Amino acid sequence: MTRIIKYVFTDILRNKIVLGYTAFLLLISLSVFTLEDNTSKGILSLLNIILIIVPLVSIIFSTTYIYNSAEFIELLVSQPLKRKHIWSSLFTGLAGSLSCSFFIGAGLPILFFAPAAIGLIMTAMGLLLSIIFVAIAMLAAVMTRDKAKGIGISIFLWLYFSLLFDGIILFILFQFQDYPLEKFMIIASACNPIDLSRILILLKMDISALMGFTGAVFRDFFGTQPGLAIAFLVLGLWVMVTFWLSLRKFNRKDL
């Protein structure tokens, strides 16, 4: 299992796309912080990069990698190895390499220029989003043999979490604005890792007042230590549950 993880990890880190991804994040991060005198402005400028680009690259690259490694996976399955060990090794290698790429490209500049709590929470969210969307990509890839269809599912899931979900929530809020929806908004935010990450970052920047009534609701819940712990627990569940579903599907799949 360790040898498979090492092979996948090193193979991905040598990939030109991953190297370009790391260089892109590093260039953008350094440019943002060096051009802005205010660290908060730099953090806000990087916010969309972390919430949009990081999940997109993680899910598309991971889905493509799984399909391109089909023959390698079949070879491993033919060996006296348990399927759960093979799938866990692939996940660990993918998640570890993309997380390492994000940390070098964006995490280190963020921690250097914004070493306070906001820097730590932003780096943590970027790492968690990388891992979560690797797990989602593996679930999408194991659902179908068709590479084009699998990548299409991944792109749709990214669009749903990054764009469509917010539109659906806004529609519900406008339709039922006369009803108390505080608990609903908290539960709904937990159903989208990108939204939950955005909320935690904005709350640490102390600009939740700009979010109006919803900001006050989120601050009262996620702004407390128990609320922050619950948020990280939910993000952890996103990783575990999604990976478990993909593992279950892989164990039953006829290769």
KOLSELUM-979727 format. One line per 4 residues: number of its first residue (from 1); for each residue x, y, z of N, C-alpha, C. Coordinates in steps of 0.1 Angstrom, whole numbers, plus 5000, padded with zeros to 4 digits. Atoms other than C-alpha are relative to their C-alpha. Example, Ala and Ser with C-alpha at 12.3 -4.5 7.8 and 13.67 -1.06 7.14 Angstrom:
<rs>
1 = 5009 4988 5000 5123 4955 5078 5009 5012 5000 | 4991 4989 5000 5137 4989 5071 4992 5011 5008
</rs>
This chain:
<rs>
1 = 5008 4988 5000 5000 5000 5000 5009 5013 5000 | 4991 4988 4999 5028 5024 5009 5007 5002 4987 | 4993 4999 5013 5046 5017 4976 4990 5006 4989 | 5010 4994 5010 5014 5025 4956 4998 5015 5003
5 = 5002 4985 4996 5009 5058 4975 5013 5008 4995 | 4987 4993 5004 5046 5067 4969 5000 5002 4984 | 4999 4999 5015 5043 5059 4931 4990 5010 4995 | 5011 4991 5004 5010 5078 4927 5004 5015 5003
9 = 4996 4986 4995 5023 5108 4948 5011 5006 4991 | 4989 4995 5008 5056 5111 4928 4996 5002 4986 | 5005 4999 5014 5039 5105 4895 4992 5013 4997 | 5009 4988 5002 5014 5133 4900 5009 5013 5002
13 = 4992 4988 4997 5040 5158 4914 5009 5003 4988 | 4992 4998 5012 5060 5153 4882 4992 5004 4988 | 5009 4996 5011 5029 5160 4860 5001 5014 4997 | 4998 4986 5004 5033 5192 4840 4988 5008 5004
17 = 5012 4992 4997 4997 5202 4847 5000 5004 5015 | 4999 4997 4986 5003 5199 4885 5011 5010 5002 | 4990 4990 4998 5035 5218 4882 4996 5014 4995 | 5005 4987 5004 5018 5245 4862 4990 5006 5009
21 = 5009 4996 4990 4990 5246 4887 5006 5006 5012 | 4992 4995 4989 5015 5251 4915 5006 5014 4997 | 4994 4988 5004 5033 5278 4896 4990 5011 4999 | 5011 4990 5001 5000 5296 4888 4996 5005 5013
25 = 5004 4996 4987 4989 5296 4924 5011 5009 5007 | 4989 4993 4994 5024 5308 4935 5001 5014 4994 | 4999 4987 5007 5024 5336 4909 4989 5009 5004 | 5012 4992 4996 4989 5348 4917 5001 5005 5015
29 = 4999 4996 4986 4995 5347 4955 5010 5011 5003 | 4989 4990 4998 5028 5366 4954 4996 5013 4994 | 5004 4988 5007 5013 5391 4929 4990 5008 5009 | 5010 4993 4992 4983 5398 4951 5005 5006 5012
33 = 4995 4994 4987 5002 5403 4983 5010 5011 4998 | 4990 4990 5002 5030 5423 4969 4994 5013 4994 | 5006 4988 5006 5007 5447 4949 4991 5007 5009 | 5010 4995 4990 4983 5452 4978 5007 5004 5013
37 = 4994 4996 4987 4994 5472 5008 4992 4994 5012 | 5008 5006 4990 4965 5458 5028 4999 4985 4999 | 5000 5015 5000 4967 5421 5037 4985 4995 4998 | 5014 5004 5002 4929 5419 5039 4995 5000 4986
41 = 5004 5000 5015 4925 5430 5003 5006 4989 4993 | 4993 5011 5006 4950 5404 4993 4993 4987 5002 | 5008 5012 4997 4930 5377 5011 4987 5000 4992 | 5012 5000 5007 4898 5388 4995 5002 4997 4985
45 = 4996 5003 5014 4915 5387 4961 5002 4985 4997 | 4997 5014 5001 4926 5352 4967 4988 4991 5003 | 5011 5008 4995 4893 5341 4981 4993 4992 4988 | 5006 5006 5011 4877 5334 4947 5009 4989 4993
49 = 4991 5010 5005 4908 5316 4935 4999 4987 5008 | 5001 5012 4992 4906 5292 4964 4987 4993 4999 | 5013 5006 5000 4869 5287 4963 4995 4995 4986 | 5004 5004 5013 4866 5283 4925 5011 4992 4993
53 = 4990 5007 5008 4899 5273 4909 5005 4987 5007 | 4995 5011 4993 4911 5249 4936 4991 4988 4998 | 5009 5011 5002 4880 5227 4935 4999 4995 4985 | 5000 5004 5014 4879 5228 4897 5012 4992 4996
57 = 4988 5007 5004 4915 5217 4892 5000 4986 5007 | 5000 5013 4993 4911 5190 4919 4991 4990 4995 | 5010 5010 5005 4880 5174 4905 5003 4996 4986 | 4998 5003 5014 4889 5176 4868 5013 4991 4999
61 = 4988 5008 5001 4925 5164 4873 4999 4986 5005 | 5001 5013 4993 4916 5136 4897 4991 4991 4991 | 5008 5009 5009 4888 5123 4874 5008 4995 4988 | 4992 5004 5011 4911 5123 4844 5011 4990 5003
65 = 4989 5008 4996 4939 5107 4863 4995 4985 5003 | 5006 5013 4998 4916 5078 4874 4997 4993 4987 | 5003 5007 5013 4905 5071 4839 5013 4997 4992 | 4988 5002 5007 4940 5074 4825 5008 4988 5007
69 = 4993 5011 4992 4952 5049 4852 4992 4987 5000 | 5009 5012 5000 4925 5023 4843 5008 4987 4998 | 4992 5012 5002 4951 4997 4830 5008 4997 5013 | 4992 5002 4988 4973 5003 4861 4991 4995 5011
73 = 5009 5005 4989 4943 4998 4884 4996 4986 4998 | 5003 5014 5003 4933 4966 4866 5012 4991 5003 | 4988 5008 4997 4969 4953 4870 5001 4998 5015 | 4999 5001 4986 4968 4961 4907 4989 4990 5006
77 = 5011 5008 4995 4934 4944 4911 5003 4985 4997 | 4997 5014 5004 4948 4912 4894 5011 4995 5010 | 4990 5004 4990 4975 4911 4922 4992 4996 5013 | 5006 5004 4987 4968 4896 4957 4999 5012 5009
81 = 5002 4987 4992 4958 4931 4970 4985 5002 5002 | 5014 4997 4998 4926 4941 4986 4996 5013 4993 | 5005 4989 5008 4905 4965 4966 5000 5013 5008 | 5000 4989 4991 4901 4988 4996 5013 5007 5001
85 = 4986 4994 4999 4939 4992 4999 5004 5007 4987 | 4997 4994 5013 4942 4999 4962 4993 5014 4999 | 5007 4987 5001 4915 5026 4962 5004 5010 5010 | 4995 4991 4989 4927 5041 4995 5014 5006 4996
89 = 4987 4995 5004 4962 5043 4981 4999 5011 4989 | 5002 4990 5010 4950 5061 4950 4995 5013 5005 | 5006 4988 4993 4930 5085 4971 5011 5008 5008 | 4989 4994 4992 4959 5092 4994 5010 5007 4992
93 = 4990 4994 5009 4983 5098 4966 4995 5012 4993 | 5006 4989 5007 4959 5121 4947 4998 5012 5010 | 5003 4990 4990 4948 5140 4978 5013 5006 5005 | 4988 4995 4994 4983 5143 4992 5008 5009 4990
97 = 4993 4993 5010 4999 5155 4959 4994 5014 4997 | 5007 4988 5003 4972 5181 4951 5000 5009 5012 | 5000 4992 4988 4972 5193 4987 5014 5006 5002 | 4987 4995 5000 5010 5196 4986 5002 5011 4990
101 = 4999 4989 5010 5007 5216 4954 4993 5013 5004 | 5007 4988 4995 4982 5240 4969 5008 5006 5011 | 4993 4994 4988 5002 5244 5001 5013 5008 4995 | 4988 4993 5005 5034 5253 4981 4996 5012 4992
105 = 5004 4989 5009 5016 5275 4956 4993 5012 5007 | 5008 4989 4994 4992 5294 4979 5001 5000 5015 | 4999 5001 4985 4995 5281 5015 5012 5008 5006 | 4988 4993 4994 5031 5293 5021 4999 5015 4998
109 = 5001 4986 5001 5025 5328 5007 4989 5006 5009 | 5010 4996 4991 4993 5331 5027 5005 5001 5014 | 4995 5000 4987 5009 5321 5059 5012 5010 5003 | 4989 4991 4999 5039 5343 5052 4995 5015 5001
113 = 5005 4986 5001 5020 5375 5044 4988 5002 5010 | 5012 4999 4991 4989 5368 5067 5001 4989 5010 | 4998 5011 4991 5002 5347 5096 4990 4999 5011 | 5010 5000 4990 4972 5354 5118 4990 4989 4998
117 = 5010 5010 5000 4941 5333 5123 4994 4999 4986 | 5005 5000 5014 4928 5343 5088 5008 4992 4991 | 4991 5007 5008 4959 5329 5072 4999 4985 5002 | 5001 5014 4996 4956 5296 5090 4986 4994 4995
121 = 5013 5005 5004 4918 5292 5083 4999 4999 4985 | 5000 5000 5015 4923 5301 5046 5008 4988 4994 | 4991 5011 5005 4951 5276 5041 4993 4987 5003 | 5007 5013 4996 4931 5249 5060 4988 4998 4990
125 = 5012 5002 5009 4900 5255 5038 5005 4996 4986 | 4995 5004 5013 4921 5253 5006 5004 4985 5000 | 4996 5013 4999 4936 5220 5018 4988 4990 5000 | 5012 5008 4998 4902 5206 5028 4992 4999 4987
129 = 5007 5000 5013 4886 5216 4995 5007 4992 4990 | 4992 5009 5009 4914 5199 4976 4997 4985 5003 | 5003 5014 4996 4908 5167 4995 4986 4996 4997 | 5014 5003 5002 4870 5169 4993 4997 4997 4985
133 = 5003 5001 5014 4869 5174 4956 5008 4989 4993 | 4994 5012 5005 4894 5146 4950 4991 4988 5003 | 5009 5011 4997 4870 5123 4968 4987 5000 4991 | 5011 4999 5009 4841 5136 4948 5003 4996 4985
137 = 4995 5004 5013 4861 5131 4916 5001 4985 4999 | 4999 5014 5000 4868 5095 4925 4986 4993 5000 | 5014 5005 5001 4831 5089 4931 4994 5001 4986 | 5006 4998 5014 4822 5104 4897 5007 4990 4990
141 = 4993 5009 5009 4849 5083 4880 4996 4986 5001 | 5003 5014 4998 4839 5050 4895 4985 4997 4996 | 5014 5002 5004 4802 5056 4885 4998 4995 4986 | 5002 5003 5014 4807 5051 4848 5014 4996 4994
145 = 4988 5004 5008 4833 5035 4824 5003 5011 4990 | 4998 4990 5010 4828 5063 4799 5007 5012 5005 | 4991 4989 4995 4856 5089 4803 4993 5013 4998 | 5007 4987 5003 4836 5117 4786 4989 5002 5010
149 = 5011 4999 4991 4806 5110 4808 5004 5002 5014 | 4995 4998 4986 4826 5108 4840 5005 5014 5002 | 4995 4986 4999 4844 5141 4833 4988 5010 4999 | 5012 4992 5000 4810 5156 4824 4993 5000 5014
153 = 5006 5001 4986 4796 5144 4858 5008 5009 5010 | 4991 4992 4991 4826 5160 4875 4998 5015 4998 | 5002 4986 5003 4821 5193 4857 4987 5005 5005 | 5013 4997 4995 4784 5193 4866 5000 5002 5015
157 = 5000 5000 4986 4791 5186 4902 5007 5013 5005 | 4993 4988 4997 4816 5215 4903 4991 5012 4998 | 5009 4989 5003 4791 5238 4887 4989 5001 5010 | 5010 5001 4990 4765 5227 4911 5004 5006 5014
161 = 4995 4995 4987 4786 5234 4942 5004 5014 5000 | 4994 4987 5001 4802 5266 4930 4990 5011 4995 | 5010 4990 5005 4772 5283 4912 4986 4997 5002 | 5014 5003 5000 4739 5265 4910 4994 4999 5014
165 = 5005 5002 4986 4736 5257 4947 4996 5014 5006 | 5003 4987 4995 4737 5294 4956 4988 5006 4994 | 5013 4995 5006 4710 5302 4931 4988 4993 5006 | 5011 5007 4994 4688 5275 4945 4996 5005 5014
169 = 5002 4995 4986 4693 5287 4981 4993 5014 4999 | 5006 4987 5001 4685 5323 4971 4986 5000 4995 | 5014 5002 5004 4654 5312 4953 4991 4996 5012 | 5008 5005 4988 4642 5294 4984 4998 5011 5010
173 = 5001 4989 4991 4650 5324 5006 4990 5010 4996 | 5010 4990 5005 4630 5348 4984 4986 4994 5001 | 5013 5006 5000 4601 5324 4982 4994 4999 5014 | 5005 5002 4987 4599 5318 5019 5006 5010 5010
177 = 4994 4989 4991 4612 5351 5033 4992 5004 5012 | 5008 4997 4989 4583 5354 5056 5001 4990 5011 | 4999 5010 4990 4592 5323 5075 5014 5000 5006 | 4986 5001 4994 4621 5317 5100 5008 4990 4994
181 = 4991 5009 5008 4649 5302 5080 5014 4999 5005 | 4987 4999 4995 4678 5306 5103 5006 4986 5001 | 4995 5014 4999 4682 5268 5110 5002 4994 4986 | 4999 5005 5014 4676 5261 5073 5013 5005 4994
185 = 4988 4994 5007 4704 5284 5062 5013 4993 5006 | 4988 5007 4995 4729 5267 5086 5001 4986 4995 | 5000 5014 5005 4719 5232 5075 5004 5001 4985 | 4997 4999 5015 4720 5243 5038 5015 5003 4998
189 = 4986 4997 5002 4755 5258 5042 5009 4987 5002 | 4992 5012 4997 4767 5224 5056 4999 4990 4988 | 5002 5008 5011 4754 5208 5024 5009 5004 4988 | 4991 4996 5010 4780 5226 5003 5013 5004 5006
193 = 4987 4997 4993 4817 5225 5013 5006 5014 4995 | 4995 4987 5005 4825 5256 4991 4993 5011 5008 | 5007 4990 4993 4798 5277 5008 5005 5000 5015 | 4995 5001 4986 4809 5265 5043 5014 5006 5001
197 = 4986 4994 5000 4845 5274 5035 5000 5015 4999 | 5001 4986 5002 4835 5308 5023 4995 5007 5013 | 5005 4994 4987 4815 5315 5055 5011 5001 5010 | 4990 5000 4989 4843 5305 5078 5011 5010 4997
201 = 4989 4990 5003 4869 5326 5059 4995 5015 5003 | 5005 4987 4998 4846 5357 5059 4998 5003 5014 | 5002 4998 4985 4838 5353 5096 5013 5003 5006 | 4987 4997 4994 4875 5353 5104 5005 5013 4996
205 = 4996 4987 5005 4879 5385 5084 4992 5011 5007 | 5009 4990 4992 4853 5402 5107 4993 5010 4990 | 5008 4991 5009 4834 5415 5077 4986 4993 4998 | 5013 5007 5001 4803 5393 5083 4988 5010 5001
209 = 5011 4990 5000 4783 5425 5089 4996 5004 4986 | 5003 4997 5014 4785 5431 5052 4990 4990 4994 | 5009 5010 5004 4765 5399 5048 4986 5002 5005 | 5013 4997 4996 4735 5414 5065 4995 4991 5011
213 = 5006 5009 4990 4711 5393 5085 5006 4986 5000 | 4995 5014 5001 4725 5360 5072 5014 5000 5007 | 4987 4999 4994 4760 5372 5084 4998 4999 5015 | 5002 5000 4986 4746 5377 5119 4997 4985 5005
217 = 5004 5014 4997 4731 5342 5119 5012 4991 5000 | 4988 5008 5001 4763 5326 5107 5010 5003 5011 | 4990 4996 4989 4784 5346 5132 4996 4994 5013 | 5005 5005 4987 4762 5335 5161 5003 4985 5001
221 = 4998 5015 4999 4767 5298 5152 5014 4996 4997 | 4986 5004 5004 4800 5294 5133 5011 5008 5007 | 4990 4992 4993 4817 5322 5152 5004 4996 5013 | 4996 5006 4987 4818 5302 5184 5009 4988 4998
225 = 4991 5012 5001 4843 5275 5192 4993 4987 4997 | 5007 5012 5003 4817 5247 5192 4995 5001 4985 | 5005 4999 5013 4803 5260 5159 5011 4998 4990 | 4988 5002 5009 4838 5261 5143 5004 4986 5000
229 = 4997 5014 5000 4844 5226 5155 4990 4992 4992 | 5011 5006 5008 4811 5215 5140 5003 5001 4985 | 4997 4998 5014 4821 5231 5107 5011 4991 4995 | 4989 5008 5004 4854 5213 5105 4996 4985 5000
233 = 5005 5013 5000 4836 5181 5115 4992 4997 4987 | 5009 5001 5012 4811 5186 5086 5009 4998 4988 | 4991 5001 5011 4840 5191 5062 5007 4987 5000 | 4994 5013 4999 4857 5160 5075 4990 4989 4996
237 = 5010 5009 5004 4824 5141 5070 4999 5000 4985 | 5000 4999 5014 4824 5153 5034 5010 4991 4994 | 4989 5008 5005 4857 5136 5028 4997 4985 5003 | 5002 5014 4996 4849 5104 5047 4988 4993 4993
241 = 5012 5006 5006 4814 5098 5034 5001 4999 4985 | 4998 5001 5015 4822 5106 4997 5010 4990 4997 | 4990 5011 5003 4853 5084 4998 4994 4987 5002 | 5006 5013 4996 4833 5056 5015 4991 4996 4989
245 = 5009 5003 5011 4807 5058 4987 5007 4995 4988 | 4992 5004 5012 4833 5056 4960 5007 4986 5002 | 4994 5013 4996 4851 5027 4978 4990 4989 4999 | 5011 5010 5001 4818 5008 4981 4997 4997 4986
249 = 5003 5002 5014 4811 5013 4944 5012 4993 4993 | 4988 5006 5006 4847 5003 4935 5001 4985 5004 | 5000 5014 4995 4845 4971 4956 4990 4991 4992 | 5010 5008 5007 4814 4960 4937 5001 5001 4985
253 = 4999 4998 5015 4825 4971 4902 5007 4989 4994 | 4994 5011 5008 4833 4945 4876 5010 5007 4990 | 4989 4994 5009 4866 4957 4860 5002 4991 4988
</rs>
